[in-house]
Amino acid sequence: MPLKEQNYWLTTVEFPKADPGPKSGPLPEVVDVAVLGAGFTGLSAARTLAQRGATVAVLEAETIGWGASSRNGGMVLTGMKLGVNQLISMYGRELTQRMYAASLASMDCVEQMVQEEKIDCGFARCGHLEVACKQKHFDDYARQAEVIAREFHHTLRVVQKNDLPGEIGSTIYYGGLVDETSAGCNPARYVAGLARAAMKAGAQIYERARVQTIERDSHHGEPGWKLSTGAPDAPVRGTPRRTRASAALWAHEVFVATSGYTGRATPALQKKIIPIGSFIITTEVLPEKLAHELSPRNRMIYDSKNYLYYYRLTPDRRMLFGGRAAFFPETDQTIRRSAEILRCGMIDVYPQLADAKIDYVWGGTLDFTFDIMPHAGEMNGLYYALGYAGHGVAMATYQGQKIAELMAADRAGGAKPDNPFVGIPFPGAPLGLYNGNPWFLPLAGAWYKFLDWVS
Ligand SMILES: Cc1cc2nc3c(=O)[nH]c(=O)nc-3n(C[C@H](O)[C@H](O)[C@H](O)COP(=O)(O)OP(=O)(O)OC[C@H]3O[C@@H](n4cnc5c(N)ncnc54)[C@H](O)[C@@H]3O)c2cc1C
């Protein structure tokens, strides 16, 4: 099969039919909550809000799951992007403990969602393996495991180099660190299942409904928001555009769940998010014996670099291999270039795959913040959750639910749910030198390559 510039996961899924959207059917005039974005965050929030009796319209600029939620590696991971020592130095022990507990709870949240909604997405607690690219990275694993056991009562297992063959069929690493609680899933099937669950709960989803503007407005004397949708405000990567008539809707509350695709409709948030490209290839289906040799325990695997590779087997035994081959978000050019860069990276890790054909390549956009932390809460009256930095499968599902609970509590005056990511400082660019156009990405890319070289 010739290489397809297409997301492999999309060949394995059927998405539910959403409501027709402003092109062929009108938006509702008034809703309790408008949610921007039909990914893990927005759909998880929509489900919770609708279950609590709110009328909910999910407005999605493209189609259900179009963003990172259908494009990712399907690794349901513990922890956050930053290491625990760094977290403790930034937030202190008590808050870091609550954050770590939330990150463990976020995986339970996905498992519970899959079970409750019977989502057929191959969710399995297969564990993850981090592999050390340098001896000093490996030396740090034992220290990390010790801190995590002491501070968070969570067990990680250090794997010596000699024992690595039981975990991975590669000889280039200095050792590993295993967390048995992490899981894997098919993310496109998972997000399709979340959409079904949100619709079953009563939420309406509108595709091709890009929100252009959000303005404070009152309706029959009640404060709220007027949202206008319409033709796209910028070319969007990867899909043919359709134009549609513009439409408007009024909502009591708005939840912004636009992640790495956050744009001009929410300028204050756009300035806090750095959109960074991540790219994935998958090989042809591999013989059973070879697949077992590459990943005997079917782990979710990533390495210890800043400019890291992450990889896993798909349920049909393809090697899925991803990384930040280009720092800029996905375009035809960055995707094509990434295929070759990732193939070379994969063969460095697994020389056994030198002759394996690459069937698919695609890209997606990550939502980095300036402190590489997830952030959630309320900004200028709009609720939001984003900044997952490549760790969003579990955390996005969890934050969608938690912020929906916060919205319900704010409305009814009840107790607010515990959420350690609400209210932490949310820094913007140093000196304010960023308006949403990430001109500094080549510099950042070079900086991280330099760090990988010296660290
Ligand atoms: C290549 C890649 C690999 C990854 N691998 C992993 C992994 O293995 N494990 C992991 O935990 N995380 C991973 N991630 C991160 C994870 O996929 C994301 O954190 C998560 O999907 C974010 O979900 P979300 O719902 O917040 O955003 P998204 O799924 O990105 O959804 C945002 C949606 O908002 C819509 N939108 C934007 N602007 C508007 C607007 N104005 N009006 C209406 N709609 C709008 C977009 O069209 C989009 O569909 C990966 C990400 C990428 C790109």
The ligand as a Gaussian input file, in Angstrom:
#p B3LYP/6-31G(d) Opt

LIG

0 1
 C       -0.073000      13.764000      17.457000
 C       -0.541000      13.819000      18.889000
 C       -0.266000      12.770000      19.737000
 C       -0.710000      12.800000      21.073000
 N       -0.540000      11.684000      21.860000
 C       -1.059000      11.669000      23.115000
 C       -1.008000      10.489000      23.889000
 O       -0.569000       9.430000      23.416000
 N       -1.479000      10.543000      25.167000
 C       -2.035000      11.684000      25.683000
 O       -2.444000      11.683000      26.848000
 N       -2.168000      12.808000      24.934000
 C       -1.711000      12.812000      23.655000
 N       -1.881000      13.922000      22.884000
 C       -2.612000      15.080000      23.441000
 C       -4.132000      14.852000      23.422000
 O       -4.524000      14.325000      22.186000
 C       -4.831000      16.198000      23.656000
 O       -4.343000      16.749000      24.857000
 C       -6.339000      16.049000      23.799000
 O       -6.867000      15.379000      22.688000
 C       -6.981000      17.438000      23.917000
 O       -8.365000      17.281000      23.810000
 P       -9.290000      18.553000      23.691000
 O      -10.687000      18.079000      23.621000
 O       -8.956000      19.511000      24.766000
 O       -8.847000      19.248000      22.319000
 P       -9.003000      18.793000      20.796000
 O       -9.281000      17.350000      20.659000
 O       -7.825000      19.333000      20.061000
 O      -10.322000      19.530000      20.347000
 C      -10.396000      20.925000      20.190000
 C      -11.481000      21.196000      19.136000
 O      -11.825000      22.573000      19.176000
 C      -12.261000      22.916000      17.877000
 N      -12.237000      24.388000      17.771000
 C      -11.171000      25.214000      17.783000
 N      -11.567000      26.509000      17.688000
 C      -12.923000      26.484000      17.630000
 C      -13.916000      27.506000      17.527000
 N      -13.599000      28.819000      17.456000
 N      -15.230000      27.138000      17.472000
 C      -15.578000      25.828000      17.556000
 N      -14.667000      24.815000      17.645000
 C      -13.369000      25.146000      17.694000
 C      -11.254000      22.229000      16.964000
 O      -11.781000      22.063000      15.660000
 C      -11.046000      20.902000      17.706000
 O      -11.810000      19.850000      17.165000
 C       -1.419000      13.928000      21.560000
 C       -1.686000      15.005000      20.702000
 C       -1.266000      14.951000      19.381000
 C       -1.562000      16.098000      18.472000

